[in-house]
Amino acid sequence: MPPRSCPDTACVADNLVDCGSWGGPAGYSGFRLPTLNELYGQFVIGSITTNANAGLMPEKLRGIEAGIDVDLAGKTTLSATLFYNMLENAITNVTLNAAMRQRQNVDAIIAKGLEVTADSKFSDFILSASYADADSKVSAHGPAVSTRIC
């Protein structure tokens, strides 16, 4: 689908602002099979052993995103994209006790957020800045364990 532009009546005089375009929402899906290491490999780091799991299921991803681009006077471009992703059967290391972990499927990981980018063209260089705000939550059965990383 070609990008859509706003009507000329909404644009600023003298074409200082190109009203931009948006690609409309895009949906996608995919999957990832467990690796041989996740299925059959064991490793030890310090006193913690992480066991493989031959019963792992494939991860399945479903997502949607939509974005907009706005050109300001031909020198600066602003872009914003909203996204929502659900990763079902996500493969992760689950703590069983103080010295033992195992690779397991968790119910789902949901990630949603916003990405913003600004690019400005100068005579000899381009200045770019980006910001991403993502909120991710893990949905899993079993006891909750705090994994906050500072």
C-alpha atoms as a printed R data frame, in Angstrom:
    type eleno elety resid chain resno      x       y      z
1   ATOM     1    CA   MET     A     1  0.000   0.000  0.000
2   ATOM     2    CA   PRO     A     2  1.496   3.406 -0.923
3   ATOM     3    CA   PRO     A     3  1.991   5.928  1.897
4   ATOM     4    CA   ARG     A     4 -0.915   8.306  2.427
5   ATOM     5    CA   SER     A     5 -0.430  12.080  2.577
6   ATOM     6    CA   CYS     A     6 -2.636  14.670  4.200
7   ATOM     7    CA   PRO     A     7 -4.608  17.144  2.040
8   ATOM     8    CA   ASP     A     8 -2.842  20.323  0.879
9   ATOM     9    CA   THR     A     9 -5.255  22.489  2.891
10  ATOM    10    CA   ALA     A    10 -3.730  21.155  6.127
11  ATOM    11    CA   CYS     A    11 -0.175  22.109  5.135
12  ATOM    12    CA   VAL     A    12  1.654  25.216  6.310
13  ATOM    13    CA   ALA     A    13  1.987  28.034  3.743
14  ATOM    14    CA   ASP     A    14  4.930  28.115  1.323
15  ATOM    15    CA   ASN     A    15  5.461  24.341  1.653
16  ATOM    16    CA   LEU     A    16  7.599  24.667  4.765
17  ATOM    17    CA   VAL     A    17  5.999  21.488  6.080
18  ATOM    18    CA   ASP     A    18  5.311  18.396  4.029
19  ATOM    19    CA   CYS     A    19  2.324  16.939  5.816
20  ATOM    20    CA   GLY     A    20  4.086  13.625  5.782
21  ATOM    21    CA   SER     A    21  2.943  10.151  5.138
22  ATOM    22    CA   TRP     A    22  2.004   7.152  7.124
23  ATOM    23    CA   GLY     A    23  2.366   3.590  6.076
24  ATOM    24    CA   GLY     A    24 -0.814   2.470  7.765
25  ATOM    25    CA   PRO     A    25 -0.829  -0.404 10.200
26  ATOM    26    CA   ALA     A    26  1.263  -3.454  9.391
27  ATOM    27    CA   GLY     A    27  0.645  -6.872 10.886
28  ATOM    28    CA   TYR     A    28  3.195  -9.643 11.031
29  ATOM    29    CA   SER     A    29  3.793 -13.065 12.498
30  ATOM    30    CA   GLY     A    30  6.627 -15.533 12.755
31  ATOM    31    CA   PHE     A    31  8.092 -18.382 14.738
32  ATOM    32    CA   ARG     A    32 11.422 -19.588 16.102
33  ATOM    33    CA   LEU     A    33 12.279 -23.219 16.731
34  ATOM    34    CA   PRO     A    34 14.314 -24.056 19.851
35  ATOM    35    CA   THR     A    35 18.039 -24.346 19.136
36  ATOM    36    CA   LEU     A    36 19.898 -27.618 19.641
37  ATOM    37    CA   ASN     A    37 21.651 -25.982 22.587
38  ATOM    38    CA   GLU     A    38 18.307 -25.071 24.218
39  ATOM    39    CA   LEU     A    39 16.989 -28.589 23.617
40  ATOM    40    CA   TYR     A    40 20.052 -30.634 24.604
41  ATOM    41    CA   GLY     A    41 22.870 -28.429 25.958
42  ATOM    42    CA   GLN     A    42 23.714 -27.887 29.624
43  ATOM    43    CA   PHE     A    43 26.083 -25.241 30.949
44  ATOM    44    CA   VAL     A    44 27.492 -24.129 34.283
45  ATOM    45    CA   ILE     A    45 28.447 -20.587 35.291
46  ATOM    46    CA   GLY     A    46 29.968 -20.412 38.745
47  ATOM    47    CA   SER     A    47 27.742 -22.492 41.003
48  ATOM    48    CA   ILE     A    48 24.615 -22.212 38.815
49  ATOM    49    CA   THR     A    49 23.724 -24.998 36.395
50  ATOM    50    CA   THR     A    50 21.332 -24.363 33.506
51  ATOM    51    CA   ASN     A    51 19.706 -27.500 32.124
52  ATOM    52    CA   ALA     A    52 18.345 -28.024 28.628
53  ATOM    53    CA   ASN     A    53 14.760 -29.047 27.936
54  ATOM    54    CA   ALA     A    54 13.994 -31.473 25.088
55  ATOM    55    CA   GLY     A    55 10.274 -30.666 25.451
56  ATOM    56    CA   LEU     A    56 10.492 -27.011 24.395
57  ATOM    57    CA   MET     A    57  7.860 -25.745 21.943
58  ATOM    58    CA   PRO     A    58  8.480 -23.185 19.166
59  ATOM    59    CA   GLU     A    59  8.087 -19.488 19.967
60  ATOM    60    CA   LYS     A    60  5.305 -17.715 18.027
61  ATOM    61    CA   LEU     A    61  5.287 -13.964 17.364
62  ATOM    62    CA   ARG     A    62  2.316 -11.813 16.383
63  ATOM    63    CA   GLY     A    63  2.582  -8.055 16.109
64  ATOM    64    CA   ILE     A    64  1.240  -4.847 14.676
65  ATOM    65    CA   GLU     A    65  2.768  -1.411 14.130
66  ATOM    66    CA   ALA     A    66  1.889   1.918 12.545
67  ATOM    67    CA   GLY     A    67  4.055   4.941 11.856
68  ATOM    68    CA   ILE     A    68  4.147   8.428 10.441
69  ATOM    69    CA   ASP     A    69  6.888  10.544  8.816
70  ATOM    70    CA   VAL     A    70  6.788  14.351  8.656
71  ATOM    71    CA   ASP     A    71  9.236  16.450  6.616
72  ATOM    72    CA   LEU     A    72  9.898  19.995  7.896
73  ATOM    73    CA   ALA     A    73 11.158  22.404  5.213
74  ATOM    74    CA   GLY     A    74 13.172  19.667  3.520
75  ATOM    75    CA   LYS     A    75 15.847  19.772  6.223
76  ATOM    76    CA   THR     A    76 14.330  17.886  9.162
77  ATOM    77    CA   THR     A    77 12.361  14.665  9.245
78  ATOM    78    CA   LEU     A    78 10.363  13.505 12.257
79  ATOM    79    CA   SER     A    79  9.187   9.889 12.485
80  ATOM    80    CA   ALA     A    80  7.086   8.039 15.046
81  ATOM    81    CA   THR     A    81  6.084   4.374 15.222
82  ATOM    82    CA   LEU     A    82  3.725   2.650 17.666
83  ATOM    83    CA   PHE     A    83  4.080  -1.119 18.112
84  ATOM    84    CA   TYR     A    84  2.516  -4.067 19.930
85  ATOM    85    CA   ASN     A    85  4.087  -7.555 19.938
86  ATOM    86    CA   MET     A    86  3.024 -10.804 21.602
87  ATOM    87    CA   LEU     A    87  5.596 -13.596 21.820
88  ATOM    88    CA   GLU     A    88  3.870 -16.832 22.856
89  ATOM    89    CA   ASN     A    89  5.790 -19.800 24.303
90  ATOM    90    CA   ALA     A    90  8.857 -17.597 24.802
91  ATOM    91    CA   ILE     A    91 11.947 -19.630 25.690
92  ATOM    92    CA   THR     A    92 13.745 -18.397 28.801
93  ATOM    93    CA   ASN     A    93 15.852 -19.604 31.714
94  ATOM    94    CA   VAL     A    94 13.596 -20.328 34.713
95  ATOM    95    CA   THR     A    95 15.099 -20.463 38.212
96  ATOM    96    CA   LEU     A    96 14.249 -23.757 39.940
97  ATOM    97    CA   ASN     A    97 16.348 -23.176 43.069
98  ATOM    98    CA   ALA     A    98 19.464 -21.251 44.144
99  ATOM    99    CA   ALA     A    99 21.783 -23.451 42.063
100 ATOM   100    CA   MET     A   100 19.573 -24.724 39.237
101 ATOM   101    CA   ARG     A   101 17.902 -23.196 36.182
102 ATOM   102    CA   GLN     A   102 16.160 -24.792 33.226
103 ATOM   103    CA   ARG     A   103 15.141 -23.554 29.819
104 ATOM   104    CA   GLN     A   104 11.341 -23.447 29.695
105 ATOM   105    CA   ASN     A   105  8.521 -21.940 27.658
106 ATOM   106    CA   VAL     A   106  6.672 -19.130 29.430
107 ATOM   107    CA   ASP     A   107  3.104 -18.307 28.439
108 ATOM   108    CA   ALA     A   108  3.822 -15.008 26.681
109 ATOM   109    CA   ILE     A   109  5.862 -11.824 26.577
110 ATOM   110    CA   ILE     A   110  3.935  -8.707 25.536
111 ATOM   111    CA   ALA     A   111  5.962  -5.705 24.364
112 ATOM   112    CA   LYS     A   112  4.358  -2.409 23.379
113 ATOM   113    CA   GLY     A   113  5.732   1.028 22.879
114 ATOM   114    CA   LEU     A   114  6.739   4.007 20.806
115 ATOM   115    CA   GLU     A   115  9.842   4.836 18.764
116 ATOM   116    CA   VAL     A   116 10.571   8.451 17.747
117 ATOM   117    CA   THR     A   117 13.347   9.631 15.404
118 ATOM   118    CA   ALA     A   118 14.467  13.086 14.229
119 ATOM   119    CA   ASP     A   119 16.984  13.701 11.425
120 ATOM   120    CA   SER     A   120 18.304  17.152 10.476
121 ATOM   121    CA   LYS     A   121 20.424  17.828  7.384
122 ATOM   122    CA   PHE     A   122 23.173  20.405  7.588
123 ATOM   123    CA   SER     A   123 25.596  21.401  4.839
124 ATOM   124    CA   ASP     A   124 28.236  18.783  5.647
125 ATOM   125    CA   PHE     A   125 26.540  16.312  7.975
126 ATOM   126    CA   ILE     A   126 23.285  14.810  9.267
127 ATOM   127    CA   LEU     A   127 22.336  14.943 12.947
128 ATOM   128    CA   SER     A   128 20.088  12.097 14.136
129 ATOM   129    CA   ALA     A   129 18.385  11.440 17.452
130 ATOM   130    CA   SER     A   130 16.207   8.503 18.446
131 ATOM   131    CA   TYR     A   131 14.110   7.588 21.464
132 ATOM   132    CA   ALA     A   132 12.367   4.314 22.246
133 ATOM   133    CA   ASP     A   133  9.918   3.645 25.042
134 ATOM   134    CA   ALA     A   134  9.040  -0.016 25.419
135 ATOM   135    CA   ASP     A   135  6.953  -1.667 28.094
136 ATOM   136    CA   SER     A   136  7.392  -5.438 28.290
137 ATOM   137    CA   LYS     A   137  5.563  -7.853 30.558
138 ATOM   138    CA   VAL     A   138  6.104 -11.580 31.031
139 ATOM   139    CA   SER     A   139  3.052 -13.765 31.560
140 ATOM   140    CA   ALA     A   140  4.044 -17.052 33.190
141 ATOM   141    CA   HIS     A   141  2.593 -19.569 35.588
142 ATOM   142    CA   GLY     A   142  4.386 -20.443 38.823
143 ATOM   143    CA   PRO     A   143  5.758 -18.321 41.671
144 ATOM   144    CA   ALA     A   144  6.733 -14.744 40.902
145 ATOM   145    CA   VAL     A   145 10.430 -13.930 41.119
146 ATOM   146    CA   SER     A   146 11.755 -10.371 41.073
147 ATOM   147    CA   THR     A   147 14.214  -9.860 38.222
148 ATOM   148    CA   ARG     A   148 14.527  -6.078 38.355
149 ATOM   149    CA   ILE     A   149 17.718  -4.834 36.715
150 ATOM   150    CA   CYS     A   150 18.979  -1.413 37.728
